[in-house]
Amino acid sequence: MSVSLTPAAARHVAKSLAKRGSGIGLRLAVKTSGCNGFAYALEFVDTANAEDECFETHGVKVIVDPRSLGMLAGTELDFVREGLNEGFKFNNPNAKANCGCGESFAV
């Protein structure tokens, strides 16, 4: 079970961490919310918890808690630009349904 970043997502996270001036990586988690039951949560991490899983892709760490890992296993996080909009896109093989905005999903 792993979680990965595309090169574009890794570059964006690395730039954001450098601008922030601290942090070891990006936490990807799942919370109960959204129109499909679950929503993705992203935050910068200064220290990982002992039970966290850490995945490194293109030199950037993604930290996932054990509760979220089952729903995120195999997920690839991308950073895309579409016209004037830009943001993260979640390619989650476990998602059975996604909302139109791409922020929530069902498993």
TASUL-V66818 format. One record per run of one state. SS is the DSSP state (hx for helix, st for strand, lp for the rest). FROM is the first residue (numbers start at 0). TO is the last residue. If there is no record, write none. Layout:
ss->{SS,SS}
from->{FROM,FROM}
to->{TO,TO}
//
This chain:
ss->{lp,st,lp,hx,lp,st,lp,st,lp,st,lp,st,lp,hx,lp,st,lp,st,lp,st,lp,st,lp}
from->{0,3,5,6,20,24,32,37,45,52,57,59,64,65,72,75,82,84,91,96,98,103,106}
to->{2,4,5,19,23,31,36,44,51,56,58,63,64,71,74,81,83,90,95,97,102,105,106}
//
